[in-house]
Amino acid sequence: MILEDTHLSRASNELRYDEYLASSHRPAFDGLRGIGFLLVITAHIPSVPLFSYLQGWTAVWLFFVISGYLVAMLLMREEQSTGRVAFGPFMIKRFFRIVPSYWVAILIYWLACVTMLPGDYESFTERLPYFLSFMPEYANANGYSIFTHSWTVGVELKFYLLLPPIVFLMIKNANWRFAVTAMMAVVLTAIGSFNAQSYCAILCGVMLAFALERPRGYALFAMLTRVPVIVPLAFVAAAFLMLRYTEQLTVIAVVATYLVAYCILQPAAVLQVLTWQPLVYLGQRSYGAYLLHFLAIRIGYLIFGNDTAIGGLLTACFCLAVTVPAAELMYRAIEKPGVDFGRRLINGTGSPVVR
């Protein structure tokens, strides 16, 4: 456990407010992303009955909360230090962080459909206009395809496009920012569609960032999270149990937000696990791994079959064995050069980079 990296007070297990403000690095997040990616794999291998109990698809809600929190927190820190939010540089960095790898993944899936998976070719090409136009979340109206999981990229990109101008450029008062964000979350919850609920999860992360930047909000979450680690784990278990009977996505967003808050404010309780290096590495490569994992599962099923638990377990192992090196290659060849190019494009303006 690296206490120096978290600015954790040696006199307390809890991160103090001044220590929180002193750093924007959240070391638990890479571990959370790593666990989330492993859960996503289980969600896409239904032939293993045990995996259904893990409700792995909920990891996407955790990713959304983390994303909303980080973006809002870093934009607030930028505004406090420079007096404004540089929306243009922010969008350039986000574009080159996400889009090049996304486009390469589309090409890889298309090639796989042409060469190995002809049964998926028609459904993939039928939805290709949605994928290429950053609208993958609307590609599933007539069923699913091998690239269905890319819907999260469309949601994230629209969040990056809409949140800064609405919340940071049009609204300057901190109270109104929180109120407007909360009202948007209520409206999306009332709409109730899957896409609307996904944006609600992101906004929960945004509201968490707004709260933690203020002394009273930080004190409230410190009080709520001042519990043994078994408590957030029990909330997660209860949410998984609930999902076996009813799909309440707002509850999942709230539980994910509490889990993120706990990992931020109570680092001593979680960092021994969440800073385990293999888990951290997996979290740092989780974007490319997420994009490619479904193709690896599809190929794994061709090799091991999709109608037995043993075949599913072998497919899960195959997925990890193939996806992690592929994600590393994508990171070195596409993702990192894209980020570096984005930085050069904006001439080193110094805007914060979301990690």
C-alpha positions as CSV (number, residue, x, y, z in Angstrom):
1,M,0.0,0.0,0.0
2,I,1.6,3.3,-1.1
3,L,0.4,6.0,1.3
4,E,2.6,8.7,-0.3
5,D,0.7,8.4,-3.6
6,T,-2.6,9.0,-1.9
7,H,-1.5,11.7,0.5
8,L,-3.1,9.6,3.2
9,S,-2.6,10.9,6.7
10,R,-0.5,8.5,8.8
11,A,-2.6,9.5,11.8
12,S,-5.9,8.4,10.2
13,N,-7.3,5.8,7.9
14,E,-9.4,8.4,6.3
15,L,-8.3,10.8,3.6
16,R,-8.6,14.4,5.0
17,Y,-10.2,17.2,3.0
18,D,-7.0,19.1,2.5
19,E,-5.2,15.9,1.4
20,Y,-8.1,15.3,-1.1
21,L,-7.7,18.8,-2.6
22,A,-3.9,18.4,-2.8
23,S,-4.1,15.7,-5.5
24,S,-6.3,14.7,-8.4
25,H,-4.8,11.2,-8.6
26,R,-7.1,8.4,-7.4
27,P,-5.0,5.3,-7.1
28,A,-7.9,3.0,-6.4
29,F,-9.6,3.7,-9.7
30,D,-7.2,1.6,-11.9
31,G,-7.9,-1.4,-9.6
32,L,-11.7,-0.7,-9.8
33,R,-11.4,-0.6,-13.6
34,G,-9.5,-3.9,-13.6
35,I,-12.1,-5.6,-11.5
36,G,-14.8,-4.0,-13.7
37,F,-13.3,-5.4,-16.9
38,L,-13.2,-8.9,-15.4
39,L,-16.8,-8.6,-14.5
40,V,-17.7,-7.5,-18.0
41,I,-16.1,-10.7,-19.4
42,T,-18.3,-12.8,-17.1
43,A,-21.4,-10.9,-18.3
44,H,-20.8,-12.0,-21.9
45,I,-20.2,-15.7,-21.1
46,P,-23.7,-17.0,-20.2
47,S,-22.7,-20.7,-20.6
48,V,-21.1,-20.5,-17.1
49,P,-24.1,-20.5,-14.7
50,L,-22.1,-19.1,-11.8
51,F,-21.3,-15.9,-13.9
52,S,-24.9,-14.9,-13.9
53,Y,-24.8,-14.3,-10.1
54,L,-22.0,-11.8,-10.6
55,Q,-24.1,-9.4,-12.7
56,G,-21.0,-8.3,-14.5
57,W,-22.8,-5.9,-16.8
58,T,-23.2,-3.5,-13.8
59,A,-19.4,-2.8,-14.1
60,V,-20.3,-0.5,-16.9
61,W,-22.3,1.6,-14.4
62,L,-19.1,1.8,-12.2
63,F,-17.1,2.9,-15.3
64,F,-19.7,5.6,-15.9
65,V,-19.6,6.9,-12.3
66,I,-15.8,7.1,-12.3
67,S,-15.9,8.9,-15.7
68,G,-18.4,11.5,-14.5
69,Y,-16.5,12.0,-11.3
70,L,-13.1,12.5,-12.9
71,V,-14.3,14.8,-15.7
72,A,-16.2,17.1,-13.3
73,M,-13.4,17.1,-10.7
74,L,-10.7,17.9,-13.2
75,L,-12.8,20.6,-14.9
76,M,-13.4,22.2,-11.5
77,R,-9.8,22.1,-10.6
78,E,-8.9,23.7,-14.0
79,E,-11.4,26.4,-13.5
80,Q,-10.1,27.2,-10.0
81,S,-6.5,27.3,-11.1
82,T,-7.0,29.2,-14.4
83,G,-10.3,31.0,-14.0
84,R,-11.9,29.2,-16.9
85,V,-12.6,25.8,-18.5
86,A,-10.8,25.3,-21.8
87,F,-13.5,23.4,-23.6
88,G,-11.6,23.1,-27.0
89,P,-8.5,21.5,-25.5
90,F,-10.6,19.2,-23.4
91,M,-12.5,17.9,-26.4
92,I,-9.4,17.4,-28.4
93,K,-7.8,15.4,-25.7
94,R,-10.9,13.3,-25.2
95,F,-11.3,12.7,-29.0
96,F,-7.7,11.5,-29.4
97,R,-7.9,9.4,-26.3
98,I,-11.0,7.5,-27.4
99,V,-11.7,7.7,-31.1
100,P,-8.6,6.4,-32.8
101,S,-8.7,3.1,-30.8
102,Y,-12.5,2.9,-31.4
103,W,-12.1,3.2,-35.2
104,V,-9.3,0.6,-35.1
105,A,-11.5,-1.7,-33.2
106,I,-14.3,-1.3,-35.8
107,L,-11.7,-2.2,-38.5
108,I,-10.6,-5.3,-36.5
109,Y,-14.2,-6.5,-36.1
110,W,-15.0,-6.0,-39.7
111,L,-11.9,-8.0,-40.8
112,A,-12.8,-10.7,-38.3
113,C,-16.4,-10.9,-39.8
114,V,-15.0,-11.1,-43.3
115,T,-12.4,-13.8,-42.6
116,M,-13.6,-15.9,-39.6
117,L,-17.1,-15.0,-38.6
118,P,-19.3,-14.8,-41.8
119,G,-22.4,-15.3,-39.7
120,D,-21.8,-12.0,-38.0
121,Y,-21.0,-10.0,-41.2
122,E,-24.5,-9.0,-42.1
123,S,-25.6,-7.7,-38.7
124,F,-22.3,-5.9,-38.3
125,T,-22.3,-4.1,-41.6
126,E,-26.0,-3.3,-41.2
127,R,-25.1,-1.3,-38.1
128,L,-21.8,0.1,-39.4
129,P,-23.2,3.6,-40.1
130,Y,-24.2,3.8,-36.4
131,F,-20.7,2.7,-35.3
132,L,-18.9,5.1,-37.6
133,S,-21.0,8.1,-36.7
134,F,-20.5,7.7,-33.0
135,M,-24.1,6.5,-32.4
136,P,-23.5,2.9,-31.4
137,E,-26.0,3.1,-28.6
138,Y,-28.7,3.3,-31.2
139,A,-27.5,0.3,-33.2
140,N,-29.4,-2.3,-31.2
141,A,-33.0,-1.4,-32.0
142,N,-33.3,-4.5,-34.3
143,G,-31.2,-6.9,-32.2
144,Y,-27.6,-7.2,-31.1
145,S,-24.3,-7.6,-33.0
146,I,-20.8,-8.6,-32.3
147,F,-19.9,-4.9,-31.6
148,T,-23.0,-4.2,-29.5
149,H,-20.9,-3.4,-26.4
150,S,-19.5,-0.3,-28.1
151,W,-22.7,1.5,-27.1
152,T,-20.8,2.8,-24.0
153,V,-18.4,4.8,-26.3
154,G,-21.4,6.7,-27.8
155,V,-22.7,7.5,-24.3
156,E,-19.3,8.7,-23.1
157,L,-18.6,10.9,-26.1
158,K,-22.0,12.7,-25.8
159,F,-21.4,13.3,-22.1
160,Y,-18.0,14.9,-23.0
161,L,-19.7,17.0,-25.7
162,L,-22.7,18.2,-23.6
163,L,-21.6,18.5,-19.9
164,P,-18.9,21.2,-20.1
165,P,-21.0,23.7,-22.1
166,I,-24.2,23.1,-20.1
167,V,-22.8,22.9,-16.6
168,F,-19.5,24.8,-16.7
169,L,-19.8,27.4,-19.5
170,M,-23.5,28.4,-19.0
171,I,-23.6,28.1,-15.2
172,K,-21.1,29.7,-12.9
173,N,-22.7,29.3,-9.5
174,A,-21.7,26.0,-7.7
175,N,-25.1,25.6,-6.1
176,W,-26.9,26.0,-9.4
177,R,-24.5,23.6,-11.1
178,F,-25.4,20.9,-8.6
179,A,-29.1,21.6,-8.8
180,V,-29.2,21.5,-12.6
181,T,-27.2,18.3,-12.6
182,A,-29.5,16.8,-10.1
183,M,-32.6,17.9,-12.1
184,M,-31.1,16.3,-15.2
185,A,-30.6,13.1,-13.3
186,V,-34.2,13.1,-12.1
187,V,-35.5,13.7,-15.6
188,L,-33.4,10.9,-17.0
189,T,-34.6,8.6,-14.3
190,A,-38.2,9.5,-15.1
191,I,-37.6,8.7,-18.8
192,G,-36.4,5.3,-17.7
193,S,-34.9,4.0,-20.9
194,F,-31.6,2.1,-20.7
195,N,-29.7,4.9,-22.4
196,A,-31.2,7.6,-20.2
197,Q,-30.3,5.6,-17.1
198,S,-26.7,5.3,-18.3
199,Y,-26.4,9.0,-18.4
200,C,-27.9,9.2,-15.0
201,A,-25.1,7.0,-13.7
202,I,-22.5,9.5,-15.2
203,L,-24.4,12.4,-13.6
204,C,-24.2,10.6,-10.2
205,G,-20.4,10.7,-10.6
206,V,-20.6,14.4,-11.5
207,M,-22.6,15.2,-8.4
208,L,-20.2,13.2,-6.3
209,A,-17.3,15.4,-7.6
210,F,-19.3,18.6,-6.9
211,A,-20.0,17.5,-3.3
212,L,-16.5,16.4,-2.5
213,E,-15.0,19.7,-3.6
214,R,-16.9,21.5,-0.9
215,P,-16.2,21.1,2.8
216,R,-19.8,20.3,3.8
217,G,-20.2,17.8,1.0
218,Y,-16.9,16.1,1.9
219,A,-17.8,15.9,5.5
220,L,-21.1,14.3,4.7
221,F,-19.5,11.6,2.5
222,A,-16.8,11.1,5.1
223,M,-19.4,10.3,7.7
224,L,-21.3,8.0,5.3
225,T,-18.2,6.1,4.4
226,R,-16.7,5.8,7.9
227,V,-17.7,2.1,8.0
228,P,-15.9,-1.2,7.7
229,V,-15.2,-2.4,4.1
230,I,-17.8,-5.1,4.6
231,V,-20.6,-2.5,4.4
232,P,-20.0,-1.4,0.7
233,L,-19.4,-5.0,-0.2
234,A,-22.8,-5.9,1.4
235,F,-24.4,-3.1,-0.6
236,V,-22.9,-4.6,-3.8
237,A,-24.1,-8.1,-2.9
238,A,-27.6,-6.8,-2.1
239,A,-27.7,-5.0,-5.4
240,F,-26.7,-8.2,-7.2
241,L,-29.4,-10.1,-5.4
242,M,-32.0,-7.5,-6.2
243,L,-31.1,-7.7,-9.9
244,R,-32.2,-11.4,-10.0
245,Y,-35.7,-10.2,-9.4
246,T,-36.0,-6.7,-10.7
247,E,-33.8,-4.3,-12.8
248,Q,-33.5,-1.1,-10.9
249,L,-30.7,0.8,-12.7
250,T,-31.0,3.9,-10.5
251,V,-30.2,1.7,-7.4
252,I,-27.1,0.4,-9.3
253,A,-26.0,3.9,-10.0
254,V,-26.3,4.9,-6.3
255,V,-24.4,1.8,-5.1
256,A,-21.7,2.4,-7.7
257,T,-21.4,6.0,-6.5
258,Y,-21.1,5.0,-2.9
259,L,-18.5,2.4,-3.8
260,V,-16.4,5.1,-5.6
261,A,-16.8,7.5,-2.7
262,Y,-15.7,4.8,-0.3
263,C,-12.6,4.1,-2.4
264,I,-11.7,7.8,-2.5
265,L,-12.2,8.7,1.2
266,Q,-11.2,5.4,2.9
267,P,-8.1,4.4,0.9
268,A,-6.5,2.4,3.7
269,A,-9.4,-0.1,3.6
270,V,-9.1,-0.9,-0.1
271,L,-5.7,0.0,-1.5
272,Q,-4.0,-3.2,-0.5
273,V,-6.3,-5.0,-3.0
274,L,-6.9,-2.2,-5.6
275,T,-3.2,-1.3,-6.0
276,W,-2.2,-5.0,-6.7
277,Q,0.0,-4.5,-9.8
278,P,-1.7,-7.0,-12.2
279,L,-5.1,-5.5,-11.4
280,V,-3.7,-1.9,-11.8
281,Y,-2.2,-2.9,-15.2
282,L,-5.5,-4.4,-16.3
283,G,-7.3,-1.3,-15.3
284,Q,-4.9,0.9,-17.2
285,R,-5.4,-1.1,-20.4
286,S,-9.1,-1.6,-19.8
287,Y,-10.3,0.6,-22.6
288,G,-8.6,-1.3,-25.4
289,A,-9.4,-4.6,-23.6
290,Y,-13.0,-3.7,-23.4
291,L,-13.2,-2.9,-27.1
292,L,-11.7,-6.2,-28.1
293,H,-12.9,-8.6,-25.5
294,F,-16.2,-9.6,-27.2
295,L,-14.4,-10.6,-30.4
296,A,-12.1,-12.8,-28.3
297,I,-15.1,-14.4,-26.6
298,R,-16.7,-15.0,-30.0
299,I,-13.6,-16.8,-31.2
300,G,-13.2,-18.7,-28.0
301,Y,-16.7,-20.1,-28.3
302,L,-15.8,-21.3,-31.9
303,I,-12.9,-23.2,-30.4
304,F,-14.3,-24.5,-27.1
305,G,-18.1,-24.4,-27.7
306,N,-20.8,-22.3,-26.1
307,D,-23.0,-24.9,-24.5
308,T,-21.1,-26.1,-21.5
309,A,-19.7,-24.5,-18.4
310,I,-16.2,-25.9,-19.2
311,G,-16.3,-24.4,-22.6
312,G,-17.3,-21.1,-21.1
313,L,-14.5,-21.1,-18.5
314,L,-12.0,-22.0,-21.2
315,T,-13.4,-19.2,-23.3
316,A,-12.9,-16.7,-20.4
317,C,-9.3,-17.8,-20.0
318,F,-8.8,-17.5,-23.8
319,C,-10.4,-14.1,-23.8
320,L,-7.9,-12.8,-21.1
321,A,-4.9,-14.5,-22.8
322,V,-5.7,-12.8,-26.2
323,T,-7.3,-9.5,-25.1
324,V,-4.7,-8.3,-22.7
325,P,-1.7,-8.5,-25.1
326,A,-3.9,-7.1,-27.9
327,A,-4.9,-4.2,-25.6
328,E,-1.2,-3.6,-24.8
329,L,-0.4,-3.5,-28.5
330,M,-3.3,-1.1,-29.1
331,Y,-2.2,1.1,-26.3
332,R,1.4,1.4,-27.7
333,A,0.4,1.7,-31.4
334,I,-2.8,3.7,-31.2
335,E,-3.9,5.0,-27.8
336,K,-0.7,6.6,-26.5
337,P,0.3,8.1,-29.9
338,G,-3.2,9.5,-30.2
339,V,-3.0,11.1,-26.7
340,D,0.5,12.5,-27.6
341,F,-0.8,13.9,-30.9
342,G,-3.7,15.6,-29.1
343,R,-1.3,17.2,-26.7
344,R,0.9,18.5,-29.5
345,L,-2.2,19.7,-31.4
346,I,-3.2,22.1,-28.6
347,N,0.4,23.3,-28.1
348,G,0.7,22.2,-24.5
349,T,-2.1,24.4,-23.0
350,G,-1.8,22.5,-19.7
351,S,-5.4,21.4,-19.4
352,P,-5.8,18.4,-17.1
353,V,-5.8,14.9,-18.7
354,V,-8.5,12.5,-17.5
355,R,-7.0,9.2,-16.6
